């Protein structure tokens, strides 16, 4: 989180505190634009060492995952446990955040992973080789770097449990969630339904790219799930 939110709210006048409960942005205004949903056509792939641009924000996020070929409900292969979270603004996103002025990208990401996930940095750290993709999102004026950290299933479960004790749990992060990667009988529930949620910035595209790049889901299943989105069919019909 850029700035110390709690301290800033404490120092607000009563009038501003009232306003901030009344649909205004308050001190969150300076970064709110960067969280708008970003469709694929609005962001371009850029190199990891792309230079910063005047007026842009720099962000880094990470998908923590474990391969898991177990079967759920005796029906669906889980394929992987993939961690995302429900953010304070109601969007789904990945752990990570803004790179502060003067900070390097990867240390900033590891700092955010500790703040948001309580990640034990003596055991798990994102490294350069975990890089998946970087985007320039001109509409939201943000450069987003994305990484994927593969751990064992036992480590994943440990990380998930520890995350409940993170500094940001209940503040910036309202819940840690797993992504359902299977498609159910109606062709919609499961992964396609998940993709119909509201995602922060280009988080949805980061998810799809990582699933493909890390060979978690074949492109054909990703494309079929995308084609099924927004096509809710009642189970009884
Ligand atoms: O998961 C994400 N994928 C892509 N972009 C994201 C994601 N989550 C947030 N963002 C964008 C929009 C935000 O304004 C900036 C900074 O991220 P955030 O996690 O909110 O940063 P702080 O924790 O506030 O530093 O990136």
py3Dmol code that shows the C-alpha trace and the ligand (Angstrom):
import py3Dmol

protein = """\
ATOM      1  CA  UNK A   1       0.000   0.000   0.000  1.00  0.00           C
ATOM      2  CA  UNK A   2       1.477   3.392  -0.916  1.00  0.00           C
ATOM      3  CA  UNK A   3       1.598   5.479   2.261  1.00  0.00           C
ATOM      4  CA  UNK A   4       0.459   4.465   5.695  1.00  0.00           C
ATOM      5  CA  UNK A   5      -3.310   4.450   5.370  1.00  0.00           C
ATOM      6  CA  UNK A   6      -4.168   4.171   9.049  1.00  0.00           C
ATOM      7  CA  UNK A   7      -1.974   7.111   9.989  1.00  0.00           C
ATOM      8  CA  UNK A   8      -3.309   9.212   7.158  1.00  0.00           C
ATOM      9  CA  UNK A   9      -6.929   8.564   8.134  1.00  0.00           C
ATOM     10  CA  UNK A  10      -6.129   9.373  11.765  1.00  0.00           C
ATOM     11  CA  UNK A  11      -4.897  12.806  10.722  1.00  0.00           C
ATOM     12  CA  UNK A  12      -7.923  13.614   8.559  1.00  0.00           C
ATOM     13  CA  UNK A  13     -10.370  16.214   9.729  1.00  0.00           C
ATOM     14  CA  UNK A  14     -13.768  14.947  10.931  1.00  0.00           C
ATOM     15  CA  UNK A  15     -15.290  16.396   7.777  1.00  0.00           C
ATOM     16  CA  UNK A  16     -12.963  14.416   5.486  1.00  0.00           C
ATOM     17  CA  UNK A  17     -13.451  11.215   7.522  1.00  0.00           C
ATOM     18  CA  UNK A  18     -17.198  11.641   7.030  1.00  0.00           C
ATOM     19  CA  UNK A  19     -16.716  12.240   3.316  1.00  0.00           C
ATOM     20  CA  UNK A  20     -14.544   9.197   2.928  1.00  0.00           C
ATOM     21  CA  UNK A  21     -17.427   7.041   4.109  1.00  0.00           C
ATOM     22  CA  UNK A  22     -19.642   8.764   1.630  1.00  0.00           C
ATOM     23  CA  UNK A  23     -18.437   7.531  -1.750  1.00  0.00           C
ATOM     24  CA  UNK A  24     -15.475   9.859  -2.132  1.00  0.00           C
ATOM     25  CA  UNK A  25     -11.953   8.648  -2.834  1.00  0.00           C
ATOM     26  CA  UNK A  26     -10.207  10.513  -0.016  1.00  0.00           C
ATOM     27  CA  UNK A  27      -6.475   9.832   0.056  1.00  0.00           C
ATOM     28  CA  UNK A  28      -6.902   6.786  -2.198  1.00  0.00           C
ATOM     29  CA  UNK A  29      -7.610   9.023  -5.196  1.00  0.00           C
ATOM     30  CA  UNK A  30      -4.022   9.236  -6.480  1.00  0.00           C
ATOM     31  CA  UNK A  31      -3.850   5.520  -7.359  1.00  0.00           C
ATOM     32  CA  UNK A  32      -7.524   4.666  -7.979  1.00  0.00           C
ATOM     33  CA  UNK A  33      -7.211   4.983 -11.792  1.00  0.00           C
ATOM     34  CA  UNK A  34      -4.618   2.174 -11.887  1.00  0.00           C
ATOM     35  CA  UNK A  35      -7.067  -0.401 -10.532  1.00  0.00           C
ATOM     36  CA  UNK A  36      -9.693  -0.004 -13.274  1.00  0.00           C
ATOM     37  CA  UNK A  37     -10.325  -3.223 -15.163  1.00  0.00           C
ATOM     38  CA  UNK A  38      -7.978  -3.295 -18.133  1.00  0.00           C
ATOM     39  CA  UNK A  39      -9.151  -5.234 -21.206  1.00  0.00           C
ATOM     40  CA  UNK A  40      -6.470  -6.983 -23.279  1.00  0.00           C
ATOM     41  CA  UNK A  41      -6.509  -4.348 -26.007  1.00  0.00           C
ATOM     42  CA  UNK A  42      -5.583  -1.644 -23.489  1.00  0.00           C
ATOM     43  CA  UNK A  43      -2.245  -3.079 -22.440  1.00  0.00           C
ATOM     44  CA  UNK A  44       0.932  -3.856 -24.324  1.00  0.00           C
ATOM     45  CA  UNK A  45       3.621  -6.381 -23.469  1.00  0.00           C
ATOM     46  CA  UNK A  46       6.874  -4.589 -22.606  1.00  0.00           C
ATOM     47  CA  UNK A  47      10.348  -5.818 -21.586  1.00  0.00           C
ATOM     48  CA  UNK A  48      11.123  -6.309 -17.907  1.00  0.00           C
ATOM     49  CA  UNK A  49      13.663  -3.478 -18.012  1.00  0.00           C
ATOM     50  CA  UNK A  50      11.248  -1.036 -19.633  1.00  0.00           C
ATOM     51  CA  UNK A  51      12.031   2.506 -18.386  1.00  0.00           C
ATOM     52  CA  UNK A  52       9.527   4.290 -16.154  1.00  0.00           C
ATOM     53  CA  UNK A  53       7.384   6.984 -17.707  1.00  0.00           C
ATOM     54  CA  UNK A  54       6.462  10.378 -16.327  1.00  0.00           C
ATOM     55  CA  UNK A  55       3.108  10.220 -14.553  1.00  0.00           C
ATOM     56  CA  UNK A  56       3.025   6.402 -14.438  1.00  0.00           C
ATOM     57  CA  UNK A  57       2.849   4.067 -11.459  1.00  0.00           C
ATOM     58  CA  UNK A  58       5.089   1.004 -11.225  1.00  0.00           C
ATOM     59  CA  UNK A  59       3.541  -2.177  -9.818  1.00  0.00           C
ATOM     60  CA  UNK A  60       4.612  -5.802  -9.328  1.00  0.00           C
ATOM     61  CA  UNK A  61       2.351  -8.736  -8.466  1.00  0.00           C
ATOM     62  CA  UNK A  62       2.788 -12.469  -8.133  1.00  0.00           C
ATOM     63  CA  UNK A  63       0.825 -15.703  -8.572  1.00  0.00           C
ATOM     64  CA  UNK A  64       1.799 -18.204  -5.882  1.00  0.00           C
ATOM     65  CA  UNK A  65       0.844 -21.704  -6.998  1.00  0.00           C
ATOM     66  CA  UNK A  66       1.385 -25.424  -6.537  1.00  0.00           C
ATOM     67  CA  UNK A  67       0.702 -28.159  -9.065  1.00  0.00           C
ATOM     68  CA  UNK A  68      -2.021 -30.503  -7.839  1.00  0.00           C
ATOM     69  CA  UNK A  69      -3.376 -33.338  -9.947  1.00  0.00           C
ATOM     70  CA  UNK A  70      -5.804 -34.560  -7.288  1.00  0.00           C
ATOM     71  CA  UNK A  71      -9.502 -34.904  -8.049  1.00  0.00           C
ATOM     72  CA  UNK A  72     -12.251 -32.931  -6.344  1.00  0.00           C
ATOM     73  CA  UNK A  73     -15.850 -34.266  -5.868  1.00  0.00           C
ATOM     74  CA  UNK A  74     -14.612 -37.444  -7.595  1.00  0.00           C
ATOM     75  CA  UNK A  75     -15.073 -35.474 -10.782  1.00  0.00           C
ATOM     76  CA  UNK A  76     -12.642 -32.706 -11.604  1.00  0.00           C
ATOM     77  CA  UNK A  77      -8.871 -32.573 -11.678  1.00  0.00           C
ATOM     78  CA  UNK A  78      -7.708 -29.589  -9.640  1.00  0.00           C
ATOM     79  CA  UNK A  79      -4.621 -29.117 -11.863  1.00  0.00           C
ATOM     80  CA  UNK A  80      -3.114 -26.554  -9.480  1.00  0.00           C
ATOM     81  CA  UNK A  81      -3.771 -24.544  -6.349  1.00  0.00           C
ATOM     82  CA  UNK A  82      -3.539 -20.907  -7.444  1.00  0.00           C
ATOM     83  CA  UNK A  83      -3.757 -18.079  -4.957  1.00  0.00           C
ATOM     84  CA  UNK A  84      -5.519 -14.766  -5.594  1.00  0.00           C
ATOM     85  CA  UNK A  85      -7.215 -12.383  -3.205  1.00  0.00           C
ATOM     86  CA  UNK A  86     -10.279 -10.263  -2.676  1.00  0.00           C
ATOM     87  CA  UNK A  87      -9.032  -6.698  -2.415  1.00  0.00           C
ATOM     88  CA  UNK A  88     -10.356  -3.906  -0.258  1.00  0.00           C
ATOM     89  CA  UNK A  89     -11.999  -2.333  -3.341  1.00  0.00           C
ATOM     90  CA  UNK A  90     -14.000  -5.462  -4.225  1.00  0.00           C
ATOM     91  CA  UNK A  91     -11.815  -6.422  -7.190  1.00  0.00           C
ATOM     92  CA  UNK A  92      -9.954  -9.715  -7.399  1.00  0.00           C
ATOM     93  CA  UNK A  93      -6.199  -9.381  -7.727  1.00  0.00           C
ATOM     94  CA  UNK A  94      -2.868 -10.923  -6.903  1.00  0.00           C
ATOM     95  CA  UNK A  95      -0.673 -10.133  -3.943  1.00  0.00           C
ATOM     96  CA  UNK A  96       1.884  -7.439  -4.659  1.00  0.00           C
ATOM     97  CA  UNK A  97       1.710  -3.689  -5.022  1.00  0.00           C
ATOM     98  CA  UNK A  98       3.359  -0.450  -5.905  1.00  0.00           C
ATOM     99  CA  UNK A  99       7.099  -0.123  -6.155  1.00  0.00           C
ATOM    100  CA  UNK A 100       8.105   2.881  -4.048  1.00  0.00           C
ATOM    101  CA  UNK A 101      10.408   5.563  -5.429  1.00  0.00           C
ATOM    102  CA  UNK A 102      14.013   4.362  -5.192  1.00  0.00           C
ATOM    103  CA  UNK A 103      13.017   0.742  -4.608  1.00  0.00           C
ATOM    104  CA  UNK A 104      14.006  -2.138  -6.908  1.00  0.00           C
ATOM    105  CA  UNK A 105      11.094  -4.138  -8.374  1.00  0.00           C
ATOM    106  CA  UNK A 106      11.809  -7.579  -6.887  1.00  0.00           C
ATOM    107  CA  UNK A 107      12.614  -6.415  -3.326  1.00  0.00           C
ATOM    108  CA  UNK A 108       9.443  -4.283  -3.474  1.00  0.00           C
ATOM    109  CA  UNK A 109       7.402  -7.312  -4.526  1.00  0.00           C
ATOM    110  CA  UNK A 110       8.869  -9.460  -1.738  1.00  0.00           C
ATOM    111  CA  UNK A 111       8.132  -6.657   0.763  1.00  0.00           C
ATOM    112  CA  UNK A 112       4.503  -6.562  -0.427  1.00  0.00           C
ATOM    113  CA  UNK A 113       4.256 -10.365  -0.243  1.00  0.00           C
ATOM    114  CA  UNK A 114       5.339 -10.192   3.354  1.00  0.00           C
ATOM    115  CA  UNK A 115       2.866  -7.387   4.154  1.00  0.00           C
ATOM    116  CA  UNK A 116      -0.094  -8.967   2.366  1.00  0.00           C
ATOM    117  CA  UNK A 117       0.623 -12.693   2.775  1.00  0.00           C
ATOM    118  CA  UNK A 118       2.880 -12.827   5.810  1.00  0.00           C
ATOM    119  CA  UNK A 119       5.220 -14.705   3.453  1.00  0.00           C
ATOM    120  CA  UNK A 120       8.254 -16.025   5.299  1.00  0.00           C
ATOM    121  CA  UNK A 121      10.984 -14.385   3.223  1.00  0.00           C
ATOM    122  CA  UNK A 122      13.671 -16.554   4.805  1.00  0.00           C
ATOM    123  CA  UNK A 123      12.088 -19.501   2.968  1.00  0.00           C
ATOM    124  CA  UNK A 124      10.261 -18.088  -0.039  1.00  0.00           C
ATOM    125  CA  UNK A 125      11.334 -15.187  -2.226  1.00  0.00           C
ATOM    126  CA  UNK A 126      10.406 -14.193  -5.746  1.00  0.00           C
ATOM    127  CA  UNK A 127      13.494 -14.075  -7.989  1.00  0.00           C
ATOM    128  CA  UNK A 128      14.172 -12.697 -11.422  1.00  0.00           C
ATOM    129  CA  UNK A 129      13.665 -16.131 -13.024  1.00  0.00           C
ATOM    130  CA  UNK A 130      10.070 -16.174 -11.740  1.00  0.00           C
ATOM    131  CA  UNK A 131       9.173 -13.327 -14.120  1.00  0.00           C
ATOM    132  CA  UNK A 132       6.210 -14.146 -16.389  1.00  0.00           C
ATOM    133  CA  UNK A 133       5.280 -10.966 -18.251  1.00  0.00           C
ATOM    134  CA  UNK A 134       5.300  -7.169 -18.018  1.00  0.00           C
ATOM    135  CA  UNK A 135       2.700  -4.799 -19.405  1.00  0.00           C
ATOM    136  CA  UNK A 136       2.347  -1.120 -20.027  1.00  0.00           C
ATOM    137  CA  UNK A 137      -1.217  -0.135 -19.418  1.00  0.00           C
ATOM    138  CA  UNK A 138      -1.497   3.271 -21.071  1.00  0.00           C
ATOM    139  CA  UNK A 139      -5.110   3.892 -20.084  1.00  0.00           C
ATOM    140  CA  UNK A 140      -4.462   3.278 -16.382  1.00  0.00           C
ATOM    141  CA  UNK A 141      -0.959   4.838 -16.610  1.00  0.00           C
ATOM    142  CA  UNK A 142       0.738   1.912 -14.893  1.00  0.00           C
ATOM    143  CA  UNK A 143       3.578  -0.472 -15.740  1.00  0.00           C
ATOM    144  CA  UNK A 144       2.838  -3.890 -14.214  1.00  0.00           C
ATOM    145  CA  UNK A 145       5.415  -6.611 -13.768  1.00  0.00           C
ATOM    146  CA  UNK A 146       4.160 -10.107 -13.105  1.00  0.00           C
ATOM    147  CA  UNK A 147       5.821 -13.154 -11.568  1.00  0.00           C
ATOM    148  CA  UNK A 148       4.774 -16.699 -10.678  1.00  0.00           C
ATOM    149  CA  UNK A 149       6.220 -18.534  -7.680  1.00  0.00           C
ATOM    150  CA  UNK A 150       5.885 -22.335  -7.779  1.00  0.00           C
ATOM    151  CA  UNK A 151       5.910 -24.130  -4.413  1.00  0.00           C
ATOM    152  CA  UNK A 152       4.990 -27.637  -3.287  1.00  0.00           C
ATOM    153  CA  UNK A 153       1.408 -28.301  -2.269  1.00  0.00           C
ATOM    154  CA  UNK A 154       2.413 -28.662   1.387  1.00  0.00           C
ATOM    155  CA  UNK A 155       4.231 -25.302   1.213  1.00  0.00           C
ATOM    156  CA  UNK A 156       1.243 -23.729  -0.522  1.00  0.00           C
ATOM    157  CA  UNK A 157      -1.073 -24.816   2.289  1.00  0.00           C
ATOM    158  CA  UNK A 158       1.368 -23.448   4.838  1.00  0.00           C
ATOM    159  CA  UNK A 159       1.590 -20.098   2.987  1.00  0.00           C
ATOM    160  CA  UNK A 160      -2.188 -19.950   2.753  1.00  0.00           C
ATOM    161  CA  UNK A 161      -2.646 -20.526   6.495  1.00  0.00           C
ATOM    162  CA  UNK A 162       0.066 -18.024   7.441  1.00  0.00           C
ATOM    163  CA  UNK A 163      -1.561 -15.386   5.227  1.00  0.00           C
ATOM    164  CA  UNK A 164      -4.450 -15.030   7.684  1.00  0.00           C
ATOM    165  CA  UNK A 165      -1.988 -13.469  10.122  1.00  0.00           C
ATOM    166  CA  UNK A 166      -0.645 -10.928   7.612  1.00  0.00           C
ATOM    167  CA  UNK A 167      -0.522  -7.233   8.503  1.00  0.00           C
ATOM    168  CA  UNK A 168      -2.947  -6.412   5.681  1.00  0.00           C
ATOM    169  CA  UNK A 169      -5.489  -9.191   6.292  1.00  0.00           C
ATOM    170  CA  UNK A 170      -8.827  -7.508   6.929  1.00  0.00           C
ATOM    171  CA  UNK A 171      -7.531  -4.174   5.596  1.00  0.00           C
ATOM    172  CA  UNK A 172      -6.096  -4.194   2.110  1.00  0.00           C
ATOM    173  CA  UNK A 173      -6.774  -7.913   1.670  1.00  0.00           C
ATOM    174  CA  UNK A 174     -10.224  -9.187   2.586  1.00  0.00           C
ATOM    175  CA  UNK A 175      -9.668 -12.827   1.752  1.00  0.00           C
ATOM    176  CA  UNK A 176      -7.215 -15.237   0.164  1.00  0.00           C
ATOM    177  CA  UNK A 177      -8.879 -17.398  -2.448  1.00  0.00           C
ATOM    178  CA  UNK A 178      -8.079 -20.310  -4.752  1.00  0.00           C
ATOM    179  CA  UNK A 179      -9.008 -20.268  -8.418  1.00  0.00           C
ATOM    180  CA  UNK A 180     -11.281 -23.138  -9.591  1.00  0.00           C
ATOM    181  CA  UNK A 181      -9.572 -24.427 -12.738  1.00  0.00           C
ATOM    182  CA  UNK A 182     -12.154 -27.035 -13.745  1.00  0.00           C
ATOM    183  CA  UNK A 183     -15.274 -26.589 -15.876  1.00  0.00           C
ATOM    184  CA  UNK A 184     -18.519 -28.077 -14.541  1.00  0.00           C
ATOM    185  CA  UNK A 185     -21.442 -29.833 -16.234  1.00  0.00           C
ATOM    186  CA  UNK A 186     -23.094 -26.704 -17.619  1.00  0.00           C
ATOM    187  CA  UNK A 187     -19.848 -25.597 -19.265  1.00  0.00           C
ATOM    188  CA  UNK A 188     -20.019 -22.390 -17.221  1.00  0.00           C
ATOM    189  CA  UNK A 189     -19.553 -23.049 -13.522  1.00  0.00           C
ATOM    190  CA  UNK A 190     -16.036 -23.369 -12.241  1.00  0.00           C
ATOM    191  CA  UNK A 191     -13.348 -21.586 -14.245  1.00  0.00           C
ATOM    192  CA  UNK A 192     -15.577 -19.617 -16.681  1.00  0.00           C
ATOM    193  CA  UNK A 193     -17.715 -18.319 -13.788  1.00  0.00           C
ATOM    194  CA  UNK A 194     -14.566 -17.295 -11.946  1.00  0.00           C
ATOM    195  CA  UNK A 195     -13.403 -15.378 -15.026  1.00  0.00           C
ATOM    196  CA  UNK A 196     -16.681 -13.432 -14.947  1.00  0.00           C
ATOM    197  CA  UNK A 197     -15.627 -11.755 -11.681  1.00  0.00           C
ATOM    198  CA  UNK A 198     -14.292  -8.218 -11.653  1.00  0.00           C
ATOM    199  CA  UNK A 199     -10.506  -8.129 -11.759  1.00  0.00           C
ATOM    200  CA  UNK A 200      -8.141  -5.374 -10.822  1.00  0.00           C
ATOM    201  CA  UNK A 201      -6.218  -3.815 -13.727  1.00  0.00           C
ATOM    202  CA  UNK A 202      -4.930  -6.587 -15.982  1.00  0.00           C
ATOM    203  CA  UNK A 203      -5.012  -9.314 -13.299  1.00  0.00           C
ATOM    204  CA  UNK A 204      -7.276 -11.531 -15.397  1.00  0.00           C
ATOM    205  CA  UNK A 205      -4.907 -11.453 -18.319  1.00  0.00           C
ATOM    206  CA  UNK A 206      -1.947 -12.081 -15.984  1.00  0.00           C
ATOM    207  CA  UNK A 207      -3.758 -15.156 -14.645  1.00  0.00           C
ATOM    208  CA  UNK A 208      -4.460 -16.555 -18.119  1.00  0.00           C
ATOM    209  CA  UNK A 209      -0.927 -15.897 -19.378  1.00  0.00           C
ATOM    210  CA  UNK A 210       0.631 -17.589 -16.324  1.00  0.00           C
ATOM    211  CA  UNK A 211      -1.653 -20.638 -16.532  1.00  0.00           C
ATOM    212  CA  UNK A 212      -0.606 -21.072 -20.142  1.00  0.00           C
ATOM    213  CA  UNK A 213       3.094 -20.279 -19.685  1.00  0.00           C
ATOM    214  CA  UNK A 214       3.475 -22.595 -16.680  1.00  0.00           C
ATOM    215  CA  UNK A 215       1.619 -25.414 -18.493  1.00  0.00           C
ATOM    216  CA  UNK A 216      -1.118 -25.527 -15.867  1.00  0.00           C
ATOM    217  CA  UNK A 217      -3.938 -25.291 -18.401  1.00  0.00           C
ATOM    218  CA  UNK A 218      -3.709 -25.931 -22.141  1.00  0.00           C
ATOM    219  CA  UNK A 219      -4.583 -23.013 -24.386  1.00  0.00           C
ATOM    220  CA  UNK A 220      -7.592 -24.918 -25.779  1.00  0.00           C
ATOM    221  CA  UNK A 221      -9.201 -25.123 -22.294  1.00  0.00           C
ATOM    222  CA  UNK A 222      -8.427 -21.459 -21.595  1.00  0.00           C
ATOM    223  CA  UNK A 223     -10.019 -20.431 -24.876  1.00  0.00           C
ATOM    224  CA  UNK A 224     -13.087 -22.605 -24.261  1.00  0.00           C
ATOM    225  CA  UNK A 225     -13.475 -21.117 -20.749  1.00  0.00           C
ATOM    226  CA  UNK A 226     -13.176 -17.591 -22.147  1.00  0.00           C
ATOM    227  CA  UNK A 227     -15.764 -18.400 -24.813  1.00  0.00           C
ATOM    228  CA  UNK A 228     -18.142 -19.644 -22.084  1.00  0.00           C
ATOM    229  CA  UNK A 229     -17.930 -16.484 -19.932  1.00  0.00           C
ATOM    230  CA  UNK A 230     -21.086 -14.368 -19.594  1.00  0.00           C
ATOM    231  CA  UNK A 231     -23.152 -17.354 -20.692  1.00  0.00           C
ATOM    232  CA  UNK A 232     -24.848 -18.348 -17.479  1.00  0.00           C
ATOM    233  CA  UNK A 233     -27.328 -21.192 -17.960  1.00  0.00           C
ATOM    234  CA  UNK A 234     -29.562 -22.214 -15.011  1.00  0.00           C
ATOM    235  CA  UNK A 235     -28.887 -25.838 -13.947  1.00  0.00           C
ATOM    236  CA  UNK A 236     -32.579 -26.678 -14.333  1.00  0.00           C
ATOM    237  CA  UNK A 237     -32.918 -25.533 -17.948  1.00  0.00           C
TER     238      UNK A 237
END
"""
ligand_1 = """\
26
LIG
O -3.358 -8.288 -9.435
C -3.118 -7.249 -10.054
N -2.722 -7.292 -11.338
C -2.436 -6.190 -12.059
N -2.497 -4.961 -11.564
C -2.896 -4.854 -10.297
C -3.216 -5.962 -9.490
N -3.573 -5.508 -8.267
C -3.454 -4.188 -8.321
N -3.056 -3.774 -9.529
C -2.765 -2.411 -10.019
C -3.751 -1.408 -9.536
C -3.159 -0.820 -8.331
O -3.485 0.521 -8.138
C -1.665 -0.938 -8.591
C -0.947 -1.176 -7.325
O -1.420 -2.379 -6.776
P -1.907 -2.535 -5.251
O -1.795 -3.994 -4.982
O -3.235 -1.928 -5.050
O -0.797 -1.677 -4.540
P -0.543 -1.257 -3.051
O -0.675 -2.517 -2.247
O -1.573 -0.235 -2.753
O 0.859 -0.734 -3.056
O -1.502 -2.029 -9.465
"""
view = py3Dmol.view(width=600, height=400)
view.addModel(protein, "pdb")
view.setStyle({"model": 0}, {"cartoon": {"style": "trace"}})
view.addModel(ligand_1, "xyz")
view.setStyle({"model": 1}, {"stick": {}})
view.zoomTo()
view.show()
